[in-house]
Amino acid sequence: MVYFCAMSKRFNIVILITFLSAGILTCHAQQQPQTGASKSIYLTPMCVYNGDTIPYVKLPTVYIFKPLKFKNRREMAKYYKLIRDVKKVLPISKEINRAIIETYEYLQTIPTQKERQKHLKAVEKGLKEQYTP
């Protein structure tokens, strides 16, 4: 059997499937670049192995977890409800976190405690108005 490089068989199959299914990456081995504006050329790092030009693409790490096992349907429903709630709240909490950091940095420039409290009340009121339906 012919291998691409001195790598494991499983890795070579994954690379082959990736290139066949992606269809995005176009490799033109040993062709001269065309000067016309109609053709786009994507340059990719290559390695030459036994006279064959093989594109080198670094694939991201993929983590595969075991399937979740629940004791009963109630526990499963509770878990998926938690996932749903986190997906709803996470974008809002990230935006609020950004606002808190900005407010803290601005508070460091205010000289007196009374003015800081006044500014905090105004920011809190603005956030409440913005995010209350």
Phi, psi and omega in degrees: 000142183266132178250152178294304179223185180279066182234176180286157182295320181298316180298318179295323179293318179298317179296316180298315180295321180299314181290325180289322184276331185292305179070356182275319184281120179251121180246125178247091183285131173058035174243148179280141178297140178273144183271352181291150182282349184282337182259133174258136180241129177252120179271133183231140175300140184232157169232148179252125181229116181053041177085354178262139177267122183240125178292142178253116179233126179276118181270144179290157178289133179245125179262131179243122182256156176294151176297143179289141177239127181249153179289322181205177182291330179295316178296321178295316179297320179296318179296312182291331174293319177299316178300314179300315181295319179296319180296328178286319190273331187303314179298321180293318182293327176295319179292320177295321177300317178299317180295322179295318180296316178299317180296317179299316180296322179290323180298331180294339180269346181277129188284321187253154180293324181295317178292325177297314179298320179297316179294319178299318178299318180294318179294316179299317179297318179296318179294320180297317178295321184290322187254000175273128181292000000 
